[in-house]
Amino acid sequence: MVERSGDRESYFPAIEKKYGLPMSYWFEQMETVAGQKYPEQIAFLREGHGFSQAHANALVMFTRGSTSAKRVHTIDGYLAQFDETKRATVLAVLKVITAKWPKAEVVIAWNHPLVKINGDYVFGVSVHTKHILLAPFNSDVIVAFADRLATYEVNKKTFKVPVDWKVDKKLITDLVAANLGV
């Protein structure tokens, strides 16, 4: 298997060759669906122009501003793309968990930092522009903690905290403990 650089532009020569038109044409086509959601843009290329999933994804993601699909392999590699405030918040969250559970393993999976305890994923972190998503990895835990999470924006399996969040150590340890069933 050929390992790609991760640069979405690396697909462009193949797109031009396979579909017989220059990238300038495809960028113009993408402008016509610029306000649509990712699945709709993918369908536009696949169904309307016969694109493969890989080619459609490369073009859609590039036009959405993601120029690389490069994967990170370490926590430092993940955090390098963010400012000091976001890095400090993520590291503080992870430190709370690893201090309470010294055998916890912080890994990169799905291109995000996740915590594993006894081989099971128990907590995840995802940094975004205006917030950090925290994921207890169990929607039942989110439901059980609804009262304590009431001040946060809660999704089915995650909740948002500010990028400069003063880490609530008790909340984090209680979430992980509930996920572990202890």
C-alpha positions in Angstrom: 0.0 0.0 0.0 1.3 3.4 -0.9 1.6 5.8 2.0 0.3 9.3 1.0 1.8 12.5 2.2 -1.6 13.5 3.6 -1.8 16.6 1.3 -5.2 16.7 -0.4 -3.6 18.4 -3.4 -1.7 15.2 -4.1 -5.1 13.9 -5.5 -5.4 16.7 -8.0 -3.4 15.2 -10.9 -5.4 12.0 -10.7 -8.7 14.0 -10.5 -7.7 16.0 -13.6 -6.7 12.8 -15.5 -9.6 10.7 -14.5 -12.4 13.3 -15.0 -10.8 15.1 -17.9 -11.1 18.7 -16.6 -8.6 21.0 -14.8 -8.9 21.7 -11.1 -10.0 25.3 -11.9 -13.2 23.7 -13.3 -13.7 21.6 -10.2 -13.2 24.5 -7.9 -15.8 26.5 -9.8 -18.2 23.5 -9.4 -17.5 23.4 -5.7 -18.4 27.1 -5.4 -22.0 26.2 -6.6 -22.4 23.9 -3.5 -20.3 25.9 -1.1 -23.1 26.4 1.5 -24.1 22.8 1.5 -23.2 20.2 4.1 -20.4 17.7 3.6 -22.6 14.7 2.6 -24.4 16.9 0.1 -21.2 18.1 -1.5 -19.9 14.5 -1.6 -23.1 13.4 -3.3 -22.8 16.2 -5.8 -19.5 15.0 -6.9 -20.2 11.2 -6.7 -23.7 11.2 -8.2 -23.4 14.2 -10.5 -19.9 13.7 -11.8 -18.9 10.1 -11.1 -16.2 10.9 -8.5 -14.8 8.1 -6.4 -15.2 8.6 -2.6 -11.5 9.3 -2.2 -11.4 12.0 -4.9 -14.7 13.5 -3.7 -13.4 13.7 -0.2 -10.1 15.2 -1.2 -11.8 18.0 -3.2 -14.6 18.7 -0.7 -12.2 18.8 2.3 -9.7 21.0 0.4 -12.4 23.5 -0.6 -13.5 23.5 3.1 -10.0 24.6 4.1 -8.5 21.3 5.2 -5.5 21.0 3.0 -4.1 17.9 4.7 -5.4 14.6 6.0 -2.1 14.1 7.9 -2.5 12.1 11.0 -0.9 12.8 14.3 0.7 10.1 16.4 1.5 11.8 19.7 -0.2 14.1 22.2 2.5 16.7 21.5 1.8 16.3 17.7 -1.9 16.8 18.3 -1.4 19.8 20.5 1.2 21.5 18.3 -1.5 23.0 16.1 -3.2 24.8 18.9 -2.4 27.9 21.0 -1.0 27.7 24.6 -4.4 28.2 26.2 -5.9 25.2 24.4 -2.8 23.1 25.0 -2.8 23.9 28.8 -6.5 23.0 29.1 -6.2 19.7 27.4 -3.1 18.8 29.3 -4.8 19.7 32.6 -7.8 17.5 31.8 -5.5 14.6 30.9 -3.4 15.1 34.0 -6.5 14.9 36.3 -7.3 11.5 34.9 -3.7 10.1 34.9 -3.2 11.4 38.4 -6.2 9.5 39.7 -5.6 6.4 37.5 -1.8 6.1 37.1 -2.1 3.1 34.8 -4.3 5.1 32.4 -2.9 5.3 28.9 -3.2 8.4 26.9 -3.3 7.5 23.2 -4.1 9.0 19.8 -7.0 7.3 18.2 -9.3 8.8 15.5 -6.7 11.6 15.4 -7.6 12.8 18.9 -6.3 12.2 22.4 -8.2 9.5 24.2 -7.7 7.8 27.6 -7.7 4.0 27.9 -7.9 2.2 31.2 -7.7 -1.6 31.3 -7.8 -1.6 27.5 -11.1 0.4 27.2 -11.6 3.9 26.1 -13.0 6.0 28.9 -12.5 9.6 27.9 -11.7 11.7 24.9 -10.8 15.3 24.1 -11.3 17.2 20.9 -10.1 20.8 20.4 -12.1 23.2 18.2 -11.8 26.9 17.4 -14.1 28.2 20.2 -14.4 25.3 22.5 -13.1 21.9 23.6 -15.3 18.8 23.5 -15.0 16.3 26.3 -16.2 12.8 25.7 -16.8 10.4 28.6 -17.3 7.6 25.9 -20.6 6.5 27.2 -23.9 8.3 26.5 -25.4 6.7 29.7 -22.8 8.6 31.7 -23.8 11.9 30.0 -27.5 11.2 30.9 -26.6 10.2 34.5 -24.6 13.5 34.9 -27.3 15.7 33.3 -27.7 17.9 36.5 -23.9 18.4 36.8 -23.5 19.2 33.1 -26.5 21.6 33.0 -24.2 24.7 32.6 -22.5 23.2 29.5 -23.7 22.6 26.0 -24.3 18.9 26.0 -24.5 16.6 23.0 -25.4 12.9 22.9 -21.9 11.7 23.9 -19.9 14.9 24.5 -20.1 18.3 26.2 -18.4 21.6 25.4 -16.1 23.5 27.7 -14.5 26.9 27.0 -10.9 26.8 25.7 -9.7 28.4 28.9 -11.8 26.2 31.2 -10.7 26.0 34.8 -10.8 22.2 34.9 -13.4 20.8 37.3 -11.3 17.9 38.7 -14.1 16.3 40.6 -16.4 16.3 37.6 -13.7 14.7 35.4 -12.8 12.0 37.9 -16.5 11.3 38.6 -17.2 11.0 34.9 -14.4 8.5 34.4 -15.3 6.6 37.5 -18.9 6.3 36.3 -17.7 5.1 33.0 -15.5 2.5 34.7 -18.5 1.4 36.9 -16.7 2.3 40.2 
